[in-house]
Amino acid sequence: MSRLTGKYLLLSIAVGLYVADCGINTAPMAGGSSDTEVSAGSIAGKVVDSSGKPAAYAAVILRRVGFNDSMQPAPMASDSRFSRNTITDAQGVYVIDSLDSGAYSVEVNSGDSLAVLLERRVAAGDSVNQIYVDTIRPMVTIIGVMVPGGPRNPDIQINGLDRRVVVDSAGRFMVRVPAGAFQIRVNVPGQPRGRTISLPPMNPGTVQDIGYIDPTMPPPPPPLCNDSACDVAALRLFLSDCGLDSVAVESIATFSGGRITGITLDHRGLRSLSMELVRLSKLESLDVHGNFISEPFRTVDQCTTLKVLRLDSNTIQFMPNQISALRSLVELDISNNNISSLPISITELSPTKLNLANNRLLAISGPAAQWADTYDPDWRLIQRPPDGNYPNPNFKGDVNGPK
């Protein structure tokens, strides 16, 4: 038996067993073509129209589930780890191989009116993947209008689909998507990540009018994650919001029990922290030292599971009362910033390691100063005076703070 024939025999057995067990509609490999092989870590399928005719040469767009579109107006350059594009053949068959294990979404578009959005999973060690038969249906049309007098030049983004449409001069917009449930996001130039609106499942061919949108309304609190897939998706969104789409999750995240428990993003040019961070319900350590963050606590004070927080060497000017929400902190480093006062609420924290060095805290007194004396006894020796001159005349030691 030839090597190629052996592969087809294995595939035929796998497909037959799957049909018997699950009753899923499957098709022969590549519509009967004899020269198509499916390698390990692959997704393959066949697409037809409502009459059963193959959807030939339709666009196939594969994205990792949780992948987020770039916040830039131009389409993001494809990252083969998270996205891949191809077309169906004359029989409506597509094959995408050499994929990492995980969940993927597959969008198939035929022209500007018919499409289908699927979800497929690749498991570690897969040698073949089922050939599913799916039917393209009329696309859904989403329309809406911005509240008059709102921000100028906003655009609408469909999360996960590489769709961005610009609002016209009258504030109206229209976008077409495959049938399903989606989240849309309103982006305003010069403002942080905009408001996200969840849409209910939409049937093929329907028109969904979402009415007026006020992009100035603050987004609702994001839902907390309760599994690994949600953690990874939230962190990818966080990276996208911070302009770090090319950064791999595994390069900056620490996992424990499958959940994200630590993030290290030092010296990345960050100026703000996305609210997606709040969704990481098991996050215990956050290290963002050496950036340009001035107001981190709009986000960080909601991460109540944090035990280690490194915000040193940023541009922070004040500590808000909400810092007291981080009751689990055992290590806090806010050295090398521009902080000139501490709120009384900070005295509710009892860190075992505290670094206040190289700020402008010489004027603090009362309970805040006593708290600083307790947890960072040398803090007074390494401070910049209010006039900004450095070092402090009383300074003794390393200008970069304690080692």
Secondary structure, DSSP 8 states (H G I E B T S, - for coil): --HHHHHHHHHHHHHHHHHHHH---B--GGGG-SS----SS-EEEEEE-TTS-B-TT-EEEEEETT----SSSS-----TTTEEEEE--TTSEEEE-S--SEEEEEEEEETTTEEEEEEEEE-TT-S---EEEEE-EE-EEEEEEE-TT--SS-EEEETTTTEEEE--TTSEEEEEE-SB--EEEEE-TTSSS--EEE---B-TT-EEEEEEE-TTS---------SHHHHHHHHHHHHHHTT-TTS-HHHHEEEETTEEEEEE-TTS------GGGGG-TT--EEE--SS--S-THHHHTT-TT-SEEE--SS------GGGGG-TT-SEEE--SS------GGGGG---SEEE--SSS-TT--HHHHHHHHHH-TTGGGS---TT--SS-TT--S-TT---
